[in-house]
């Protein structure tokens, strides 16, 4: 019995330790106290000293907000262009939203938020690994880690995403289940994961490499989550909230959305990230790749089905051009422009080995066959988009006949085309979740179709 216990202890000790964040990860929408104390506000040639409280707030949108009591001898005027100076932080531009008195003194007071990044001066001297946080990312099953800080506990909470010049480690917060319950009921944001950028040999990576990997990670995770999750709140090896960098990041409040990401086999996504980073660093692909992911996210989050379908079509046309004209040379610019949109889409999906027949489980979108003569899902999607963007009386009548569920299926088919086409371009051969299927369970997945076809 003693030998078994010793073996278990050794196995536990051999697990990598989870990344320990300097921030609290226990509550959704929890403000982060960044600084409180002396501050100076610069407005043109004027300098106003006082005391301020600076807090990173999540709502209504993530940014550093401040209250500052200013010396009563300094008049409150010319507050259009304000620069805030704090001890141990670099200067940051600010926007003043209100002037009042709420500090219990007779001194004038102002309230506002920082327009740019609040960066600790000490960051320049830090030499540790680059770290970051994510909000509202997937609850996944990854590789095992033991609890940080000497606490007991372990879980399959690590996702490792390799690249050719480094790799990214992402650890899920222990309190993720509690956090998701809070965000589901309250909305907003929760710090769900903390990550690290590290060299392939375990060494430190330089600032430029770390920056490139984190920029690529933002778009890859946006593609994987179907909305924006970060990375945000970067730091080196600091242990205090004041060692973190704060900025008004673009993030998506909690939404229940569909995604291709294999949450029960998270590390299968690693191969896709390798190729994604290489495309991100390719000057011919960087901007189009960012735009395609951005339009994919916009289409997924659009407030109505019509906008979703139209925006998804924009992303598909961009990817089709890049693939058929620029990458493969299957057709010329002129031929692509003159071809029918649905024919270009079929050619693009065929090149990516993505099937475009009507999925058997869809019952409403096939109605497009009788309305517009669309013989497959690719043609039906384009017909729905054309009816939305070019709304003649006849097309509007067709949309009414198709109904809301038919438009919903068109949206999901369009987004699924984007997901599968990008995964094919990224040479992904692992499991994925088919967003067009309404039945199933969380984590339900299947093999990408080009691998299934090759194996049959």
NORGI-V226846 format. One record per residue. RES is the residue in one small letter. PSI is psi as a letter, one per 20 degrees, with the letter a starting at -180 (NA if undefined). OMEGA is omega in radians with two decimals (none if undefined). D_LAST is the distance of its C-alpha to the last C-alpha in Angstrom with 2 decimals. Layout:
BEGIN
((RES/PSI/OMEGA/D_LAST) (RES/PSI/OMEGA/D_LAST))
END
This chain:
BEGIN
((x/g/3.13/49.21) (x/h/3.13/50.68) (x/h/3.13/48.11) (x/g/3.10/45.25) (x/g/3.12/46.92) (x/h/3.13/47.45) (x/g/3.10/43.81) (x/g/3.11/42.76) (x/g/-3.14/45.29) (x/g/3.11/44.04) (x/g/3.11/40.41) (x/g/-3.13/41.62) (x/h/-3.13/43.76) (x/i/3.10/40.87) (x/q/3.06/38.88) (x/q/3.14/39.34) (x/p/3.11/41.90) (x/q/3.13/40.92) (x/p/-3.10/42.38) (x/o/-3.13/45.73) (x/q/3.03/46.67) (x/i/-3.12/50.33) (x/q/3.07/49.79) (x/p/-3.14/49.70) (x/k/-2.94/46.25) (x/i/-3.02/47.55) (x/p/3.11/48.19) (x/q/3.07/46.66) (x/k/-3.11/48.77) (x/o/3.12/51.20) (x/q/3.13/53.47) (x/o/3.11/53.83) (x/o/-3.05/57.43) (x/g/-3.06/57.48) (x/q/2.99/61.18) (x/p/-3.11/64.61) (x/b/-3.10/67.83) (x/q/3.08/69.77) (x/q/3.11/68.26) (x/p/3.10/69.47) (x/p/3.13/68.65) (x/p/3.08/69.27) (x/n/-3.08/69.96) (x/c/3.14/71.21) (x/i/-3.11/74.42) (x/q/3.09/74.75) (x/p/-3.08/73.78) (x/p/-3.13/73.65) (x/q/3.12/73.48) (x/b/3.14/72.70) (x/p/-3.07/70.41) (x/r/3.06/66.85) (x/p/-3.06/63.95) (x/p/-3.04/60.45) (x/p/3.02/57.42) (x/o/-3.11/53.74) (x/q/-3.13/53.00) (x/h/-3.07/49.61) (x/q/0.12/50.92) (x/i/3.03/51.36) (x/q/-3.06/49.30) (x/p/3.11/48.94) (x/r/3.08/52.01) (x/p/3.07/55.17) (x/q/-3.10/58.04) (x/q/2.90/61.65) (x/p/-3.13/65.10) (x/p/3.03/68.00) (x/p/-3.02/71.76) (x/q/3.11/73.69) (x/p/-3.08/77.27) (x/i/3.14/79.56) (x/i/-3.13/81.49) (x/o/-3.12/78.47) (x/q/3.10/78.14) (x/n/3.13/74.74) (x/r/-3.12/74.29) (x/l/-3.10/72.05) (x/k/-3.14/68.93) (x/g/-3.13/66.56) (x/n/-3.04/65.47) (x/p/3.01/65.37) (x/p/-3.11/64.26) (x/p/3.09/64.10) (x/p/3.11/65.17) (x/q/3.06/64.57) (x/p/3.06/65.53) (x/j/3.04/62.70) (x/q/3.01/60.44) (x/q/3.14/60.07) (x/q/-3.12/61.55) (x/q/3.10/59.44) (x/q/-3.08/60.03) (x/r/3.07/60.65) (x/p/-3.13/61.14) (x/p/-3.12/63.99) (x/h/-3.04/63.33) (x/q/3.00/66.57) (x/p/-3.09/70.02) (x/a/3.06/71.84) (x/o/-3.12/73.38) (x/j/3.13/71.54) (x/j/3.14/72.39) (x/j/3.11/75.67) (x/r/3.11/77.71) (x/i/-3.13/79.61) (x/q/3.03/77.42) (x/q/-3.13/75.28) (x/q/3.11/71.60) (x/q/3.11/68.46) (x/q/-3.14/64.87) (x/a/3.11/61.80) (x/q/3.14/58.51) (x/p/-3.12/57.37) (x/h/-3.10/55.64) (x/b/-3.08/54.05) (x/q/2.99/53.03) (x/o/-2.99/55.33) (x/p/3.08/54.93) (x/p/3.08/56.84) (x/h/-3.09/58.97) (x/i/-3.13/58.12) (x/h/-3.11/54.46) (x/h/-3.10/55.58) (x/i/3.13/56.69) (x/q/-3.11/53.71) (x/j/-3.10/51.70) (x/a/3.13/49.07) (x/q/3.06/45.38) (x/p/-3.14/44.38) (x/r/3.13/43.47) (x/r/3.08/42.51) (x/q/3.03/41.75) (x/q/3.04/39.22) (x/p/2.96/39.91) (x/k/3.11/37.77) (x/r/-3.05/34.53) (x/q/2.87/31.70) (x/o/-3.01/32.33) (x/r/2.99/29.57) (x/o/-3.11/28.75) (x/b/3.11/29.02) (x/q/-3.02/30.56) (x/q/3.01/33.89) (x/q/3.03/37.33) (x/q/-3.06/40.81) (x/q/-3.14/43.38) (x/r/3.02/45.52) (x/k/3.11/49.26) (x/j/3.11/49.55) (x/q/3.11/48.63) (x/q/3.12/46.68) (x/q/3.12/43.17) (x/q/3.12/39.57) (x/r/3.14/36.30) (x/m/-2.94/32.74) (x/j/-3.07/33.99) (x/p/3.01/33.12) (x/p/3.13/30.64) (x/p/-3.13/30.64) (x/o/-3.09/29.63) (x/q/2.99/30.06) (x/r/-3.06/31.15) (x/h/-3.11/32.28) (x/k/3.11/35.96) (x/a/3.04/36.00) (x/r/-3.07/34.14) (x/p/3.07/34.66) (x/p/-3.14/35.11) (x/p/3.12/35.18) (x/p/3.14/36.68) (x/q/3.12/36.77) (x/q/3.13/40.22) (x/h/-3.07/41.10) (x/k/-3.04/42.49) (x/g/-3.10/39.38) (x/g/3.09/39.22) (x/g/-3.12/42.91) (x/g/-3.11/42.57) (x/h/3.06/39.79) (x/h/3.13/41.95) (x/g/-3.10/44.82) (x/h/3.10/42.96) (x/h/-3.11/41.36) (x/h/-3.04/44.88) (x/h/-3.00/46.87) (x/a/3.07/44.54) (x/c/-2.91/45.03) (x/q/2.97/43.85) (x/p/3.02/43.33) (x/o/-3.00/42.81) (x/h/-3.06/39.56) (x/q/3.03/38.65) (x/q/-3.04/40.43) (x/r/-3.12/38.97) (x/q/3.01/39.92) (x/p/-3.02/39.20) (x/q/3.09/39.47) (x/q/-3.11/39.18) (x/h/3.09/36.37) (x/j/-3.13/39.06) (x/i/-3.11/40.58) (x/r/3.05/43.35) (x/q/3.01/44.61) (x/q/-3.14/43.15) (x/r/-3.06/45.57) (x/g/-3.10/46.26) (x/g/3.13/44.51) (x/g/3.13/41.22) (x/g/3.14/41.42) (x/g/3.14/42.20) (x/g/-3.13/39.27) (x/h/-3.14/36.79) (x/h/3.07/38.30) (x/g/3.09/38.29) (x/h/-3.13/34.61) (x/h/3.13/34.02) (x/g/-3.09/35.77) (x/h/3.11/33.32) (x/g/3.14/30.20) (x/h/3.02/31.39) (x/h/3.07/32.37) (x/h/-3.10/28.80) (x/h/-3.07/27.54) (x/i/-3.08/30.21) (x/j/2.91/30.58) (x/r/-2.99/34.29) (x/p/-3.09/36.74) (x/i/-3.09/37.32) (x/a/0.26/38.98) (x/q/-3.13/39.66) (x/r/3.03/43.33) (x/l/-3.11/46.49) (x/q/3.06/46.06) (x/r/3.05/48.30) (x/d/3.13/48.72) (x/k/3.08/50.04) (x/q/-3.10/52.59) (x/j/-3.10/53.25) (x/q/3.08/54.99) (x/h/-3.12/54.11) (x/i/3.12/56.44) (x/i/-3.10/54.21) (x/q/3.04/51.36) (x/p/-3.08/51.07) (x/q/-3.13/51.16) (x/r/3.11/50.24) (x/m/-3.07/49.46) (x/q/3.03/45.68) (x/o/-3.12/43.43) (x/q/3.11/41.57) (x/p/3.02/40.09) (x/r/-3.05/41.80) (x/p/3.03/39.71) (x/q/3.01/37.29) (x/o/-3.05/34.62) (x/r/3.10/31.66) (x/q/-3.09/27.88) (x/q/3.09/25.86) (x/i/-2.92/22.38) (x/p/-3.11/23.74) (x/n/-2.98/22.21) (x/h/3.14/25.60) (x/i/3.09/24.60) (x/l/-2.93/22.90) (x/g/-3.06/25.23) (x/i/3.02/25.12) (x/h/-3.13/21.45) (x/i/-3.03/23.03) (x/g/-3.08/24.91) (x/h/3.12/22.74) (x/h/-3.13/23.12) (x/h/3.11/26.87) (x/g/-3.11/27.19) (x/h/3.14/25.90) (x/g/-3.13/27.85) (x/g/3.14/31.07) (x/g/3.07/30.66) (x/h/3.14/30.24) (x/h/-3.13/33.17) (x/i/3.12/35.31) (x/p/-3.05/34.46) (x/h/3.11/37.40) (x/i/-3.08/35.38) (x/h/-2.99/32.91) (x/g/-3.09/35.16) (x/g/3.10/36.91) (x/h/3.12/34.05) (x/g/3.11/31.77) (x/g/3.13/34.59) (x/g/-3.12/35.20) (x/g/3.11/31.59) (x/g/3.12/31.42) (x/g/3.11/34.90) (x/h/3.06/34.08) (x/g/3.12/30.95) (x/g/3.13/33.27) (x/g/3.14/35.93) (x/h/-3.13/33.61) (x/h/-3.05/32.46) (x/j/-3.05/36.10) (x/q/-3.06/37.82) (x/i/3.11/40.45) (x/r/-3.06/39.16) (x/h/-3.12/36.01) (x/g/3.11/37.43) (x/h/3.13/37.89) (x/g/-3.10/34.41) (x/g/-3.11/32.77) (x/g/-3.11/35.12) (x/h/3.09/34.68) (x/h/3.12/30.87) (x/h/3.11/31.10) (x/g/3.12/33.33) (x/g/-3.13/30.83) (x/g/3.12/28.01) (x/h/3.10/30.38) (x/g/-3.13/31.39) (x/h/3.11/27.89) (x/g/3.11/27.01) (x/g/-3.13/30.17) (x/h/-3.06/29.60) (x/g/-3.01/26.10) (x/h/-3.08/26.68) (x/g/-3.01/30.31) (x/g/-2.98/31.14) (x/g/-3.04/28.05) (x/h/-3.12/26.09) (x/k/-3.13/28.97) (x/h/3.10/26.94) (x/r/3.13/30.09) (x/r/3.07/33.75) (x/g/-3.06/35.66) (x/g/-3.12/37.35) (x/h/3.13/34.26) (x/g/-3.09/32.60) (x/h/-3.05/35.85) (x/i/-3.09/36.27) (x/q/3.04/32.76) (x/q/-3.11/32.08) (x/g/-3.12/30.88) (x/h/3.08/27.94) (x/g/3.08/26.90) (x/g/-3.13/27.18) (x/g/3.10/25.09) (x/g/3.14/22.27) (x/g/3.12/22.53) (x/g/-3.14/22.55) (x/h/3.09/19.53) (x/g/3.12/17.60) (x/h/3.11/18.84) (x/j/-3.14/17.62) (x/k/3.10/14.15) (x/p/3.14/15.32) (x/q/-3.12/14.77) (x/j/2.99/18.24) (x/r/3.06/18.13) (x/p/3.01/20.23) (x/p/-3.07/18.59) (x/h/-3.07/19.13) (x/i/3.09/21.23) (x/p/-3.04/23.73) (x/i/-3.06/26.67) (x/g/-3.11/29.27) (x/h/3.11/27.88) (x/i/3.06/26.70) (x/h/3.10/30.47) (x/h/3.10/30.59) (x/g/-3.14/29.35) (x/h/-3.11/32.63) (x/g/-3.04/34.75) (x/i/-3.10/33.69) (x/k/-3.13/31.24) (x/p/-3.05/28.29) (x/i/-3.13/25.16) (x/r/-3.07/22.65) (x/h/3.11/22.87) (x/g/3.12/23.75) (x/h/3.13/26.55) (x/g/3.14/27.71) (x/g/-3.13/28.01) (x/h/3.10/30.09) (x/g/3.11/32.19) (x/g/3.12/33.04) (x/g/-3.13/33.95) (x/h/3.12/36.10) (x/h/3.11/37.84) (x/g/-3.04/38.72) (x/h/3.14/39.90) (x/m/-2.89/41.52) (x/m/2.99/42.91) (x/r/-3.14/44.62) (x/h/3.14/45.99) (x/g/-3.13/43.26) (x/h/3.10/40.49) (x/h/3.09/42.22) (x/g/3.10/42.33) (x/g/3.11/38.59) (x/h/3.12/38.02) (x/h/3.12/40.32) (x/h/3.12/38.43) (x/g/3.07/35.07) (x/r/-3.09/36.72) (x/g/-3.12/36.24) (x/h/3.07/32.98) (x/g/3.08/31.50) (x/h/3.08/32.72) (x/g/3.11/31.40) (x/h/3.07/27.88) (x/g/3.09/28.38) (x/g/-3.08/29.44) (x/h/3.07/26.46) (x/g/3.12/24.03) (x/g/3.12/25.98) (x/h/3.09/25.99) (x/h/3.06/22.25) (x/g/3.13/21.80) (x/g/-3.12/24.15) (x/g/-3.08/22.50) (x/h/3.12/18.95) (x/g/3.10/20.44) (x/g/3.12/22.63) (x/h/3.08/20.00) (x/g/3.10/18.01) (x/h/3.13/21.36) (x/j/3.08/21.96) (x/k/-3.12/18.79) (x/p/-3.11/17.87) (x/j/-3.07/14.66) (x/a/-3.13/15.87) (x/q/3.05/16.21) (x/q/3.07/18.04) (x/p/3.13/19.94) (x/o/-3.05/19.40) (x/i/-3.12/23.05) (x/i/3.12/22.72) (x/p/-3.13/22.24) (x/h/3.13/25.71) (x/a/3.13/24.89) (x/a/-3.07/23.64) (x/r/3.11/25.51) (x/p/-3.12/26.58) (x/i/3.09/23.95) (x/p/-3.08/21.08) (x/r/3.08/18.03) (x/r/-3.13/14.30) (x/q/3.12/12.08) (x/q/-2.95/12.68) (x/h/-3.11/10.42) (x/h/3.05/10.09) (x/g/3.10/8.70) (x/g/-3.12/6.21) (x/h/-3.13/5.29) (x/h/-3.10/5.68) (x/i/-3.08/3.79) (x/NA/none/0.00))
END
